Amino acid sequence: MQSSENLNEYPAYDGVAPDRWASALHLFDNGVGVPREETTVERWERARLLFDAKDYIGAARLLADVVEEAPEQNGPRLLLARAYYHSAQLRRAEEQLRKVIERDPVEHYAHLMLGRTLERQGRRDEAGPWLRLAAAFSGEFPDGD
């Protein structure tokens, strides 16, 4: 029997989707029945939950708004590129990755992802330099170099 005095010990079950759980956290912030607009940070948090739950298309929808509202932030843009990559929206992923690299030329993960995105599009010749840069930035050099 569950004690009603210690609700923090209530066991979690796999039944609630992350998106619904994140929304429910703020259900009554403004009082019952009062609409509440989600902040950029809350959308970012919800998008990360969706991404972790492998709902890449849902995450991309939210992240596109977050990136539009905070274009100077590379974290949401990089996650947006990953969501596009995992949902096979490769041209969109490429576009976002190029913007990340433009803003932060030594972001090795963006170089790696751009190389993999180009490979997945069948553009192996274009992918090579990006993959070599990613390896160099991370300190991984091929044998013999």
Backbone as CSV, one residue per row, in Angstrom:
resi,resn,N_x,N_y,N_z,CA_x,CA_y,CA_z,C_x,C_y,C_z
1,MET,0.849,-1.188,0.000,0.000,0.000,0.000,0.882,1.235,0.000
2,GLN,0.581,2.162,-0.859,1.342,3.396,-1.002,0.912,4.399,0.061
3,SER,1.864,4.964,0.743,1.571,5.987,1.738,1.310,7.317,1.038
4,SER,0.248,7.989,1.416,-0.065,9.278,0.794,0.784,10.397,1.376
5,GLU,1.546,10.108,2.437,2.376,11.135,3.053,3.666,11.367,2.288
6,ASN,4.150,10.389,1.526,5.413,10.552,0.818,5.199,10.311,-0.681
7,LEU,4.722,11.311,-1.369,4.417,11.186,-2.788,5.674,11.082,-3.644
8,ASN,6.826,11.500,-3.128,8.061,11.408,-3.895,8.496,9.972,-4.128
9,GLU,7.976,9.054,-3.350,8.342,7.652,-3.516,7.379,6.912,-4.426
10,TYR,6.441,7.621,-5.022,5.488,6.984,-5.913,6.225,6.419,-7.119
11,PRO,6.023,5.144,-7.428,6.787,4.530,-8.524,6.361,5.076,-9.888
12,ALA,7.347,5.320,-10.740,7.073,5.791,-12.099,6.828,4.602,-13.010
13,TYR,5.956,4.787,-13.964,5.657,3.748,-14.939,5.927,4.297,-16.333
14,ASP,6.063,3.428,-17.292,6.388,3.841,-18.654,5.178,4.316,-19.448
15,GLY,4.083,4.610,-18.826,2.861,4.888,-19.546,2.687,6.305,-20.056
16,VAL,3.368,7.294,-19.501,3.134,8.680,-19.881,4.217,9.125,-20.860
17,ALA,3.794,9.649,-21.986,4.736,10.139,-22.993,5.462,11.366,-22.454
18,PRO,6.745,11.541,-22.779,7.507,12.685,-22.272,6.874,14.023,-22.607
19,ASP,6.302,14.144,-23.792,5.687,15.394,-24.199,4.517,15.753,-23.284
20,ARG,3.689,14.771,-22.983,2.536,15.017,-22.112,2.985,15.319,-20.691
21,TRP,4.029,14.643,-20.233,4.538,14.869,-18.884,5.099,16.279,-18.763
22,ALA,5.889,16.718,-19.744,6.453,18.060,-19.693,5.358,19.112,-19.696
23,SER,4.309,18.896,-20.474,3.193,19.837,-20.502,2.444,19.846,-19.176
24,ALA,2.286,18.694,-18.573,1.544,18.586,-17.322,2.264,19.276,-16.167
25,LEU,3.575,19.419,-16.246,4.327,20.053,-15.174,3.867,21.492,-14.924
26,HIS,3.346,22.144,-15.946,2.949,23.547,-15.822,1.459,23.751,-16.013
27,LEU,0.701,22.725,-15.839,-0.720,22.760,-16.130,-1.473,23.840,-15.359
28,PHE,-1.138,24.042,-14.106,-1.892,24.964,-13.272,-1.082,26.179,-12.833
29,ASP,-0.032,26.532,-13.565,0.806,27.668,-13.182,0.033,28.973,-13.049
30,ASN,-0.923,29.222,-13.932,-1.686,30.471,-13.903,-3.069,30.286,-13.300
31,GLY,-3.309,29.143,-12.744,-4.624,28.846,-12.195,-5.430,27.995,-13.163
32,VAL,-6.402,27.323,-12.644,-7.219,26.422,-13.447,-7.945,27.197,-14.539
33,GLY,-7.849,26.712,-15.774,-8.571,27.301,-16.896,-7.943,28.537,-17.501
34,VAL,-6.824,29.017,-16.945,-6.160,30.201,-17.490,-5.087,29.741,-18.478
35,PRO,-5.219,30.144,-19.739,-4.221,29.723,-20.717,-2.845,30.295,-20.380
36,ARG,-1.849,29.527,-20.695,-0.479,29.920,-20.387,0.378,29.658,-21.607
37,GLU,1.167,30.630,-22.013,2.057,30.447,-23.155,3.379,29.866,-22.671
38,GLU,3.840,28.874,-23.387,5.089,28.196,-23.056,6.278,29.099,-23.410
39,THR,7.273,29.153,-22.525,8.456,29.961,-22.787,9.405,29.226,-23.728
40,THR,10.380,29.953,-24.232,11.390,29.362,-25.111,12.151,28.262,-24.381
41,VAL,12.492,28.501,-23.134,13.228,27.499,-22.348,12.378,26.243,-22.158
42,GLU,11.099,26.418,-21.895,10.217,25.257,-21.735,10.077,24.466,-23.032
43,ARG,9.999,25.194,-24.168,9.950,24.493,-25.462,11.240,23.726,-25.699
44,TRP,12.370,24.315,-25.333,13.682,23.659,-25.453,13.704,22.382,-24.609
45,GLU,13.233,22.463,-23.377,13.191,21.289,-22.501,12.274,20.207,-23.065
46,ARG,11.111,20.615,-23.556,10.167,19.653,-24.114,10.725,19.018,-25.384
47,ALA,11.414,19.809,-26.198,12.034,19.275,-27.415,13.101,18.242,-27.080
48,ARG,13.862,18.497,-26.032,14.886,17.516,-25.615,14.228,16.226,-25.149
49,LEU,13.119,16.339,-24.431,12.393,15.143,-24.016,11.891,14.360,-25.228
50,LEU,11.350,15.064,-26.200,10.877,14.401,-27.411,12.029,13.740,-28.161
51,PHE,13.151,14.434,-28.256,14.317,13.866,-28.938,14.769,12.594,-28.222
52,ASP,14.860,12.658,-26.898,15.270,11.487,-26.113,14.291,10.325,-26.283
53,ALA,13.015,10.650,-26.522,11.998,9.621,-26.736,11.954,9.164,-28.200
54,LYS,12.898,9.675,-29.005,13.025,9.331,-30.424,11.859,9.834,-31.277
55,ASP,11.194,10.888,-30.814,10.183,11.559,-31.623,10.886,12.725,-32.309
56,TYR,11.671,12.404,-33.332,12.531,13.389,-33.973,11.746,14.451,-34.734
57,ILE,10.639,14.069,-35.326,9.839,15.046,-36.069,9.186,16.037,-35.093
58,GLY,8.636,15.526,-34.007,8.054,16.409,-32.994,9.101,17.329,-32.385
59,ALA,10.282,16.785,-32.105,11.375,17.596,-31.556,11.781,18.673,-32.552
60,ALA,11.873,18.314,-33.831,12.275,19.285,-34.858,11.278,20.439,-34.950
61,ARG,9.994,20.142,-34.842,8.979,21.210,-34.901,9.197,22.235,-33.790
62,LEU,9.418,21.732,-32.580,9.650,22.641,-31.454,10.982,23.357,-31.581
63,LEU,12.008,22.622,-31.972,13.346,23.208,-32.060,13.433,24.287,-33.131
64,ALA,12.683,24.142,-34.203,12.681,25.178,-35.236,12.208,26.508,-34.643
65,ASP,11.205,26.452,-33.781,10.729,27.670,-33.107,11.776,28.200,-32.139
66,VAL,12.393,27.304,-31.389,13.422,27.720,-30.421,14.581,28.395,-31.151
67,VAL,15.017,27.810,-32.254,16.128,28.380,-33.027,15.742,29.742,-33.596
68,GLU,14.506,29.873,-34.032,14.046,31.166,-34.549,14.040,32.227,-33.452
69,GLU,13.667,31.827,-32.239,13.594,32.770,-31.126,14.966,33.075,-30.518
70,ALA,15.901,32.128,-30.623,17.240,32.318,-30.057,18.294,31.875,-31.080
71,PRO,18.412,32.606,-32.198,19.302,32.172,-33.274,20.784,32.172,-32.905
72,GLU,21.142,32.884,-31.861,22.549,32.950,-31.455,23.006,31.718,-30.665
73,GLN,22.077,30.887,-30.251,22.400,29.703,-29.456,22.699,28.509,-30.364
74,ASN,23.881,27.922,-30.212,24.252,26.768,-31.038,23.663,25.455,-30.534
75,GLY,23.408,25.326,-29.250,22.887,24.072,-28.699,21.568,23.647,-29.336
76,PRO,20.562,24.526,-29.339,19.299,24.150,-29.980,19.448,23.902,-31.483
77,ARG,20.300,24.677,-32.139,20.492,24.502,-33.577,21.151,23.158,-33.878
78,LEU,22.107,22.764,-33.055,22.768,21.470,-33.251,21.790,20.326,-32.991
79,LEU,20.956,20.457,-31.967,19.952,19.421,-31.711,18.911,19.387,-32.828
80,LEU,18.573,20.551,-33.377,17.658,20.598,-34.518,18.269,19.850,-35.705
81,ALA,19.536,20.063,-35.959,20.216,19.352,-37.048,20.182,17.847,-36.805
82,ARG,20.401,17.437,-35.577,20.348,16.003,-35.248,18.941,15.446,-35.449
83,ALA,17.922,16.215,-35.044,16.544,15.766,-35.231,16.231,15.639,-36.721
84,TYR,16.686,16.598,-37.516,16.497,16.505,-38.962,17.230,15.283,-39.524
85,TYR,18.445,15.059,-39.079,19.233,13.918,-39.556,18.507,12.600,-39.267
86,HIS,18.058,12.449,-38.035,17.398,11.200,-37.629,16.029,11.012,-38.271
87,SER,15.418,12.100,-38.729,14.131,11.978,-39.413,14.300,12.074,-40.934
88,ALA,15.534,11.886,-41.394,15.883,11.839,-42.824,15.559,13.133,-43.569
89,GLN,15.587,14.241,-42.876,15.452,15.556,-43.514,16.858,16.113,-43.700
90,LEU,17.590,15.477,-44.599,19.042,15.686,-44.687,19.434,17.069,-45.195
91,ARG,18.694,17.623,-46.114,19.014,18.980,-46.603,18.844,19.994,-45.466
92,ARG,17.815,19.824,-44.690,17.605,20.729,-43.556,18.708,20.554,-42.518
93,ALA,19.095,19.314,-42.268,20.192,19.056,-41.332,21.464,19.735,-41.823
94,GLU,21.754,19.572,-43.105,22.951,20.192,-43.691,22.930,21.707,-43.501
95,GLU,21.796,22.322,-43.770,21.668,23.775,-43.631,21.966,24.230,-42.198
96,GLN,21.400,23.540,-41.222,21.616,23.911,-39.824,23.069,23.684,-39.406
97,LEU,23.658,22.582,-39.866,25.046,22.280,-39.512,26.006,23.319,-40.087
98,ARG,25.742,23.758,-41.298,26.595,24.794,-41.897,26.495,26.102,-41.109
99,LYS,25.325,26.402,-40.580,25.165,27.607,-39.760,25.926,27.472,-38.440
100,VAL,25.890,26.279,-37.844,26.638,26.054,-36.598,28.127,26.244,-36.861
101,ILE,28.631,25.651,-37.936,30.057,25.738,-38.252,30.457,27.175,-38.587
102,GLU,29.571,27.897,-39.250,29.839,29.305,-39.556,30.023,30.111,-38.270
103,ARG,29.193,29.808,-37.276,29.264,30.524,-35.996,30.394,30.019,-35.108
104,ASP,30.690,28.721,-35.183,31.706,28.103,-34.331,32.535,27.130,-35.171
105,PRO,33.558,27.636,-35.858,34.317,26.813,-36.813,35.056,25.620,-36.210
106,VAL,35.208,25.563,-34.900,35.915,24.433,-34.291,34.976,23.473,-33.557
107,GLU,33.680,23.571,-33.814,32.703,22.641,-33.225,32.842,21.305,-33.942
108,HIS,33.658,20.412,-33.368,34.009,19.172,-34.086,32.805,18.280,-34.349
109,TYR,31.826,18.274,-33.448,30.665,17.407,-33.658,29.854,17.871,-34.866
110,ALA,29.768,19.178,-35.083,29.050,19.697,-36.254,29.762,19.278,-37.533
111,HIS,31.089,19.292,-37.521,31.851,18.829,-38.685,31.581,17.349,-38.945
112,LEU,31.597,16.559,-37.889,31.337,15.127,-38.022,29.929,14.887,-38.574
113,MET,28.953,15.560,-37.992,27.571,15.377,-38.453,27.382,15.837,-39.890
114,LEU,28.038,16.939,-40.256,27.918,17.417,-41.626,28.514,16.391,-42.582
115,GLY,29.667,15.830,-42.225,30.268,14.784,-43.049,29.349,13.584,-43.188
116,ARG,28.767,13.142,-42.093,27.854,11.987,-42.128,26.575,12.310,-42.916
117,THR,26.098,13.542,-42.784,24.904,13.958,-43.523,25.183,13.953,-45.025
118,LEU,26.334,14.470,-45.411,26.695,14.479,-46.835,26.888,13.050,-47.352
119,GLU,27.503,12.200,-46.537,27.659,10.791,-46.928,26.299,10.145,-47.166
120,ARG,25.393,10.398,-46.265,24.059,9.796,-46.351,23.296,10.275,-47.588
121,GLN,23.678,11.436,-48.096,23.074,11.958,-49.325,23.822,11.464,-50.564
122,GLY,24.845,10.628,-50.368,25.619,10.115,-51.494,26.677,11.085,-51.985
123,ARG,27.059,12.056,-51.167,28.029,13.081,-51.546,29.342,12.838,-50.817
124,ARG,29.915,11.667,-51.024,31.120,11.226,-50.301,32.325,12.144,-50.514
125,ASP,32.510,12.647,-51.713,33.654,13.527,-51.979,33.573,14.803,-51.149
126,GLU,32.376,15.345,-51.011,32.178,16.542,-50.193,32.319,16.226,-48.706
127,ALA,31.973,15.012,-48.312,31.989,14.630,-46.898,33.411,14.483,-46.357
128,GLY,34.325,14.014,-47.200,35.687,13.717,-46.758,36.372,14.819,-45.975
129,PRO,36.460,16.035,-46.508,37.137,17.106,-45.758,36.501,17.403,-44.400
130,TRP,35.159,17.329,-44.333,34.481,17.593,-43.055,34.811,16.511,-42.034
131,LEU,34.854,15.271,-42.481,35.173,14.163,-41.577,36.625,14.244,-41.111
132,ARG,37.532,14.648,-42.011,38.943,14.803,-41.614,39.102,15.933,-40.602
133,LEU,38.390,17.036,-40.821,38.433,18.136,-39.852,37.894,17.695,-38.490
134,ALA,36.799,16.967,-38.500,36.226,16.475,-37.236,37.227,15.595,-36.515
135,ALA,37.902,14.715,-37.249,38.906,13.834,-36.641,40.061,14.646,-36.072
136,ALA,40.498,15.654,-36.811,41.603,16.486,-36.334,41.211,17.260,-35.080
137,PHE,40.004,17.821,-35.065,39.545,18.572,-33.894,39.413,17.686,-32.668
138,SER,39.061,16.431,-32.860,38.884,15.534,-31.714,40.168,14.799,-31.360
139,GLY,41.233,15.000,-32.157,42.518,14.369,-31.871,42.642,12.949,-32.391
140,GLU,41.768,12.543,-33.262,41.815,11.203,-33.838,42.445,11.282,-35.215
141,PHE,43.647,10.775,-35.342,44.330,10.799,-36.614,44.449,9.381,-37.143
142,PRO,44.280,9.206,-38.450,44.419,7.879,-39.037,45.845,7.356,-38.860
143,ASP,45.998,6.041,-38.823,47.332,5.440,-38.708,48.200,5.908,-39.871
144,GLY,49.455,6.223,-39.571,50.404,6.619,-40.598,50.496,8.126,-40.787
145,ASP,49.660,8.910,-40.109,49.733,10.370,-40.261,50.505,10.982,-39.124
